Amino acid sequence: MKRPQGHGGGDAAQAGPRLIAWEVTRACNLACKHCRAEAHPDPYAGELSNAQARILIDGFRESGDPIIIFTGGEPLLRPDIFDLAAYASGLGLRCVMAPNGTLITPENAAKMHHAGIQRCSVSLDGAEAASHDAFRGVAGAFDASLRGIRHLKDASLGFQINTTVTRDNLRDFKRIFQLAEDLGAEAWHIFLLVPMGRGASLRDQVISAAEYEETLNWFYDFRRSTSMHLKATCAPHYYRIMRQRAKAEGLPVTPEHFGLDAVTRGCLGGIGFCFVSHSGQVQPCGYLELDCGQVSRAPFPQIWREAEIFLQFRNQAAYEGKCGRCEYHRVCGGCRARAHSLTGSHMAEEPLCNYTPALEARQGRGAAG
């Protein structure tokens, strides 16, 4: 395979991933409307054995110093999850977990802490039981998640709240945030819906490009009202909007003013982030099921360095439409999963972006003149 060329490619491959989301199992006890995996409670065929999983963790360590997100499905349904977390922690990797909250008990919260899990993310997609349970597909999920959060707190485990943005819950965002703050969350991450897997039936819940812009501008303003860490995920436009707003306000985009948002990029798939499926398929992210390599056939560090799709993502010239011409490409890149889901091409321009790059705007004005 070729070495990456163009915009930032070599640096990304050489540095290694910053974050790896590892789907340790695809089994799950919920039936969420937006689930990319269309998960069900029973174990899936082809899940990595403990020995295979340890080899993969060794590969993570060899690739650099990434944060490992133990996710699913529901990671607590994997019987050896605490053994794997402890093994990764023992190698010096920072480990976090993404359970849905409903299966957390005092006993397994203590096991997470003992295994070296440093933070958990729990999703709340409504401010009360009715809306959250409807989205998660199981009655009682809301109350069970709140109970699980209490167990995390009792075990001195930090947690963040994740919320998927849909047309239905957009109006309740302040209430959801208030709930996260009242619970004592360390962070609140909002996720812009990517309609694939079970979520393909939620295309009517995808907000428009104009609503997207409005929501992210609201998020920019809202972050001033709290000391809690706020992050927009699957929302690469935010990093363009942040710079536009900062420039208008005369603020430098530095960690002092914007925290880690000042030094990260919108879509990190194949650049600073990747996803490993339950069967060992490496992908740009969980929402983009493109086979970039199988860990049963090649070592993880080699896949990270050489996967053809990753090389495309590291080369601005490979991007189609305005994403390839945009002056904010380095900090945004457009959501590759949303482009693939809505257009069929993972390199297409972001379909829910209404920004016109400066070059196109100048050309338009010239043509008009």
N, C-alpha and C positions, 0 to 999 in steps of 0.2 A: 504494500500500500504506500501511497505517496505521503511525504511529510506535509503537514498543513501549511498553506500559503496564505498570504494576505493578512487581513485585519486581526491581529491579536492571536493568530493560530498557534504559533510555536510556543508562545508564553503559556497558553492554556494547557497544552499537552505537557510541557516541561514542569509546570507547577503542580500538576495533579489536581484531583477534585477537592473542593472545599467541603462539599456535602454529598453524602451518599444515602439515598433512601433505599432500604433493603426490605422487600416484602417477604418476611420470614415465613409467612403462611398466607394463603388466600382465603382460608376459612374465616367466617365471621358470623356472629350471633345476631346481627342486625340486617336490615334489608333497605338500606338508604336509597332514596330516589336517584341520587346523583352518582352512585357507585360506579367507578370506572371499571371495576373487576366483576361486576354482577355477582358478588360473593354469596355463598351459602354456608351453612354451619359445618358441613362435613369437610374433612381434609381433602385436598386436591391431589391428583396423581402427579408424580414428578417432583414433589418438594425435595429440596436438598437434604441429604442425610446430615447427621451431626458432623461426621468426618469431612464431608464436602463443604459444609458451612464453615468449618474451622479453616480449611484451605482458602476459602473465599476471604475470610477475615484477615488471614495472612497477606493476601493480595491487596486488601485495603491499606494495610500498614505499609506495604512496599511501595504503594503509589504515592505516599505522602503522609499528610497528617489531617485526614478528613474527619468531620463529625459524622457519626453513623446514626441514622434514624432507623430504629427497629420499628417497622410498620407492618401493615397487613392490607386486607383482611383485619383480623384482630390478633395482634401479636401474642396476647396472653393465651390464645388457644394452641400455641405451639408448646409442647411439653418441655422441651429443653431450652426455652427462651432465656432463663436466668443463667444457665450454664454458658450459653453463647455470649450473653451480655458481659458476664464476668471474664470470659476469655478475651473479648475485645478490649475491655477496660484494662485487663492485665497487660496488654500490649501498648498501653498508653493512649488509646483512642478515646475521644470524648463520645460518650454514648447517650442518646436520648431515645424516648419511646413515644409512639403515637397510638395508645389504646383508645377505644371509644368511651371508656370510663365506666361502663356498666358492669364489667367483671372485676373491677378493682375491689379487693378486700383488704382488711388490715394485714393479713398474712402476706399476700403477694405484693402489697405496697412496701412492706419491710424487705421482702426479697429483692425488689427492684433497687432499693436503696443500697442493700448489701452487695448487689451485683455491679454497682457502679453507675447506674442510670442517673444522669444529672438533671434531667427535666423531662416532664411528660406533656404532651399536647392532648387536650380533650376538646372535641368539637361541640359547640352549642349553636344551633342554627335558628333558634327562636328564643324569645325572652321568657316563655312559659311552656308548660308541658304540651299543650294542644298543638302549637305550631312546630315545636321541635320533634315531637313524637310522630307527627304526620310526615315530616321530611325523612325521619330515620326509619320509618316503617314498622316500628314496634311500640306498642303502648307501654308506658312506664319507663321508656329510655331516658327521659329527661330527669326524673327523680333518681334513677339508678346512677346516672352520670354525676349528679350533684353529690350523691352519697360517696361515689368513688373519689371525687375531688376532696371530700373531707378526709378520706383515708390517706390520700397523698399528703395532705397538710399535716396530719397526725404523724406521718412517717418522715416529716421534714424534707419532702421532695417538692421542688419547685414545679410549677405548671404554667402553661399558657392556654388560652382559649382560641380555637380556630372557628371561623364562621364563613360559610360559603354564601356568597352574594347571589340572591335571586330576586326577581321582580317582586315576589310576594313578601320577602323579609326586609327589603331595602328600607321601608318606612320605620322598621323597628330597630334600626341599627344603634341608635343612642341608648335604647333600653337594654340591648344585648351587651353593649359596652359597659353600661352601669352594672349589670349583673356580673360581668367579668371582674370589674373593679371591686365590687362588694365581696366577691369570693376570694379576693387576694391574689389574682393572677399576676404573673410577672410580665406577661405580654399578651397582646391581642393581635392575631393575624387574620386578615380578611382574604378570602380566596375568590377570585372571579370565576364563575362557573365555566367549565369546559364540557360541552355536551357530547360525551362519548360513553361507551359501555351502557349501563342502565340509564345514565344521564342523557342519552340521546333522546329519550322521551320528554326531556325538559327543555327542548329548544324554545318553547314559548316563554320560558323563564329567563332566557338570556337577555340581559339588558341591552339596549341599543348603543351605538357608538357615542351618541350625544349623552345618554345617561351614564355611560362608562366615564366619560370626561367629567361630567358633573359630580359623580360619586368620588372620583379620585381627587378632585379639587376640594370637595367637602372633607375628605380624609386628611388632606394636607393641612387644612385649617383646624380640624378637630384635634390633631396631634398636639397642638399648643395647650389644650385644656387639661392635659394629664402628664404625669411623669412616667406613666407606664410605657413600655416599649410597644409601638404600633408598627405593623409591617403589612404592606400590600403584596400578596403572592398571586401568581398567574395573572399579574396586572403590570406588565413591563412599562406601559405608558406612564405609570406613576413617576418613574425616574426621569422622564422627560418633563413632566408637569412640575416636579419638584425643582428642577433647574430653571424652568421658565419663571416660576413664581419667585424663587430665590433671587434671580436676576432683577426682576421687577422691584423687589424689596431691598435690593442692595446688599444681600447676604451672600457671603462666600459659601460654596457647597463643601463644607469641611465636617469632620466628625464632631467637632465642637458644637456645631449648629444642628447637624442632622444625624448624628450617630453613625451606625454602620451603613445606613442608606447612602451616605456620601461616597462610599468606597465599594459599592456592589453594583451589579447590573440587573436589569429586569429579567430577561429570560436567560437562565444559567445553564439550560440543558446542553450537555456536551462541552461546556466551557468551564464551569465551576461546579457542576452538579450532574449526577446521573442517578438512574433507578435500576435496581436489580430485582427481577421478578422472583416469585417463589421457586421457579424451575431453573433459575440461573441465567435468564436472558437479560443482557444489559441494554438499557433503553435511555433515550435522552431524559425522559421523565415518565411518571406513572400514567400520564394521560396520552402519551405518544408511544404506542406499542409498535415501534419499529425495531427490528432485530439488529442491534449493533455488534452482537457477538454473544457467544454462549460460553460461560465460564467452565463448562465441562470440556470445551475444545481449545480454549486459549486462556492464558493467565489474565486476571483482571487488569493489571497494569498495562499489558500489551493492548488489550481492547481499548482502554482509555486513550492510549497514545495514537492508535492507528485506525480505529473504526471510521469507515468512509463517511458516514453520516455526521459523526463528530467533526471530521475535517471540514465538511461543508459548513457547519454552524460556526466554525472558527474563521471563516473566510467571507468577508462582507460582500465580495464580488459574486458569491454564489446565491445571494438573496434576490428574490424576484420583486418586481414592482417597486413601490416607494421605499420599502424597508431596505433595499440595497442602495438607495440614494440618500437616505435620511442622515442629516448631520448629528442626530441623536442615536445613531445605530449602536455605538459603543456602550451606551448606558441603557438601551431599551432592547432592541432586537426583535420586538414583536413576539407574541406567544406562538411558538412553533406548533404546539398541540392544537390550539384553536384554529390556526391556519389550515392544518391538515384535516381537522374535523369538519370545517365549514367549506373548504375548497377542494380537498383531496390532495393538496401538495404541501409537504412540510416546509418548503422553501418559499411559499407564496407570501405576499404582503399580509400583515395582520388585518383580518377582515373587520375588526371592530375599532379601528383607529381612524379618526377624522382629521388628523393633523396633516397639513401639506408641507413637505420639506421645503426649506428655504430656496433650494435650487429650482424646484418646480414652481414655487411662487414667483420667483424672479422671471423665469421663462414665460410664465403666464402673463405677467404684467408687460413683458416685452412684446409678446404676441398681440396683446390688447392695444398696445400703443402703435 
